[in-house]
Amino acid sequence: MRDEIQVRDFRNGDWLWVSKIVIQTSLLSASTKIVYFALASFANSKSQKCYPSTNNIARMVKITQPTVIKALKDLIKYKLIAIEYRKGKVNIYSLLKVNHLKSLGAKK
């Protein structure tokens, strides 16, 4: 019996999509990229908003909470995310367009 090859099925929502420029850029550290990927995995497909706690992100990607916080600051610095701070509640993160990274010296 031959093993059947199965092609990825994008309709079930199990896939994470990010711009290639995010993984290719030398502007972001590995931990910053993985935090961005975590946010993308939580993000609503239409609004591109999500609200995981920094503890939840840290547990998910196996890094420390201070590393997550530093990564979030870098993501804001490079305008990859926007944060709506909510006192006493988790923040709301919005994933932004990333085309501008090319103009900041990111690798192609």
N, C-alpha and C positions, 0 to 999 in steps of 0.2 A: 504494500500500500504506500502510495506517495504522500509525503507531507504537503498539505495545501498551503500556499502562501496567502496570507491575509493582508489586504491593503488597509491602511489607516482609514477609519471612518470618522469624519469630523462632526457629524451630526449629533453625536451623543454628549457633547460638552466636556469630554475628558481631556481636551487638548488645550494647551497654553500657547497663545500667539503673542510674540513680541517682535518688534522691528529688529532686523539683523544688525543694524548699526549699534544697538545696545550691547550685544555680545562682542562685536568687533572693535569697539572703541577702546583706546588705551587711556581714556580720561577717567574711567571708573575702575575701582578695585573689584576683585572677585566677590568680596562680601557685599559691596554695594550692588553689584549685578544680581546676586542671589536674592537680596532683599527686594529689588525691583521685580524679579520673577515671582516672588511670593505675593507681592501686591497684585501683580497681573493675574495670578491664579485666583485671587479673591474677587477681582474686579467684576462688576456687572458688565455684561457684553455690550450693552447699549450706552449706559451713562459713563462707563469706565471709572466708577467710584467704588470704594470699598472702605471698610472700617475695622480691620483687625487690630488688636492691641499689639504693642511692641513685644510683650511677653509671648503672645501667640506666634508672632513672626519668628522670634528667637527660637522657640521650641520647634517650630516647623522646619527651619533650615539649619538647626543645630549650631547656632552662634549665640554669643552673649547679648543681653539686652543693650548694654552700652554700644556694642558694635552695630546693632540695628539702629540705634538713635543716631550714631555718626553717619551711617549709610543714608538714612532719611535726610539728614542735613545736606549731604552731597547730592542727593537726587533733587532736592530743592534748588541747590546752587546751580546745577546744570539744567534746571527747568524741565525735568522729566516728570515731576509730580508737583501738585499743589496740595496744601494741607489746610483743612478747615478745623481750627482748634475749638474744642468744645469742653468747657470747664466741667469737670466731674464726670465726663463721658469719654468714650474713645474718640479719637480724631477721625475725620473723614478724609481719605486720600483720593485724589483724582489723578489718573494717568494722563499725561499731556502728549502732544505730538512730539516726535523726536528728530525730525528732519534737520533741525538746527545744529545737531551734534557735528555734522560734516563741516560746518563753517567754524566750529570751535577747535578744529584740528584733529577730529576723530579719524581713525583709519577707515579706508573704504573697503 
